[in-house]
Amino acid sequence: MSLTKELINEALSGVSHPDGGDIVSRGCVVNVAVCSTDASVRICYTQGHPDQPQPDRSTLSNLGKFAEQLIRASAKEQGVDSLGLVIDFVDHAGEVVLKLKSDTKTSADQSKPADQTQQSTPQNNNAAGVPGVKHIIAVGAGKGGVGKSTVAVNLAIGLARKGHSVGVLDGDIYGPSLPTMLGLDAMDQAVIESTLQPFLVHGIKSITMGKLVDPEKPLIWRGPMAHGAFHQLIERTQWGELDYLIIDLPPGTGDVPLTLAQSVQLTGAVIVCTPQKVAQDDAVRAANMFESLGVERLGVVENMSYFIGDDGKEYDIFGKGGAQQMSQKLGLPFLGSIPINTALRQNMDSGNPTKNFDPDTAGGPQLPASLNQLADQLVAQVTLASMGKGSKAPTLSIS
Ligand code: ADP
């Protein structure tokens, strides 16, 4: 037995809302994430009512403690005695107004009191292997064409729109897509005292091999050369302070993605997959690759999940939910799904990814909603990963 999102939501439905009903039925529980014996919950009391004032900190704190009791009781029923729990109270803009963090895992018989902080407190600010960068997250896929770069770019922009400082590195050195997706074609790479200056577009910093080599020439680098180039991109770029550095890895599980994933201290990896069975088989291989490297698997994204026609109806083309089932089978968090969307393809091809976040230019509200949900889920999983283990230095174990 294990704790699930559904059980947490059920537990939280025991918390009443001051205006009547409970916080779940009123839509105040904006996100729940669970990974093994860690859970994270985001609650917005003014959800749907931005004009209402936020409850004060002591009210939120009491509500949080009550919510914690209910979740712990539910966890206990499932045999989960020690649970790492983060409850974030957020305002209407998604800003955290109060964070309650409690962990009964550090001491089996003595529960630590809930710690209240306003800022997120990652275990090791400099554990990511690049000075000033808190979390390095790799985005990988079992094969090309599933939308790995699309997900990497939209995750980066989604996180930036929520107030985080974000960089994205095009590690797909054989087929860099960032120049097109971020609209960098007309820009030149700036170098100051042999340091690469990242491009500053769409609210994120970015760097890509595509701006350092002739885009028409194929890059036929062998593993060690690719590794060297990748390292230079990371180390010689002046990233400054970043909350997240997203790395778009080359597709597959061959020598190059494996070496690159191993060569930097990753907070974790996101695996992109389309719903079909054949795509899932490749994604399982990617998930296994990260596991063998000791890289935390932060979750699976199902891309091209379903199609929304001009009539606004959903069409299930590839078998919606396949990747979610695969993630459940592997015991990995499911971060969410992205529909097949003509506007998304056009926005990415024309270097206008921020248009994906505006319903007027994203073919309706579904795409912005799913991209926002993905960013929220990723933040939650990174918090859980940091609580559980901290950032890991990947090592290859051969069995
Ligand atoms: P990968 O990095 O896995 O090779 P890309 O991110 O480059 O894949 O995506 C391949 C193509 O598919 C791009 O033209 C991209 O715009 C398009 N694409 C990706 N995801 C979607 C989607 N959900 N809806 C429509 N087009 C998509």
Residues whose N, C-alpha, C, O or C-beta is under 5 A from the ligand:
A	BS01	ADP	K143 G144 G145 V146 G147 K148 S149 T150 S177 M304 I338 P339 I340 N341 T342 L344 R345 M348
